[in-house]
Amino acid sequence: MRKLFLGCMLLMPFSVMAEEQCPAFLDYELPKLHADETVNLCDVAAGKPLLIVNTASHCGYTRQFEGLESLHQQYKDKGLMVVGFASNDFNQEAKTEEEANRVCRENFGVTFTMIAPSFVTGQRANPVFQEINKQSQQPSWNFSKYVVDAEGNVVAAFPSKVEPDSKEMQQAIESVL
């Protein structure tokens, strides 16, 4: 019993330390798409790698929602969290959150976390994309994809034309798992 208690005491600082390791740019209450709830990525993804994507409902690349959902299903049990950030930076997002939600959820079966529309480029970019843009390159179009390791480092960036099921995307994701 004494060894078990000592073992628990030794592990406690590591779990507290792991919570503190969440990168500051993820520690924001972000409104979920078409919901009255928010999500703090530190609460749900601390210590996990991320695939972050800026999305738009009326873009020629919108069909990539299917591939992103497939990646989510394939890698969620291995720790990957896929997060979509709806954005109208390129004037192709739905006029309402309800419509954007319908497009991704009903038309493409998206179950991964979707964030309500926000800016992803320029000085008005949300805090997550401000950091991504510093570490990498800001999106030049919808469906730019960023693989972020568990420490918050962007390890790979992919433009819209790179499909979610591409070999390059798979390799980048597997490198952070």
Secondary structure, DSSP 8 states (H G I E B T S, - for coil): -HHHHHHHHHHHHHHHHHHHTS-GGG-S-EEBTTSS-EE-HHHHHTT--EEEEEE-TTSTTTTHHHHHHHHHHHHGGGT-EEEEEE--TTS-S-SSHHHHHIIIIIIT---SEEE-S---SSTT--HHHHHHHHHS---SSTT-EEEE-TTS-EEEEE-TTS-TTSHHHHHHHHHH-
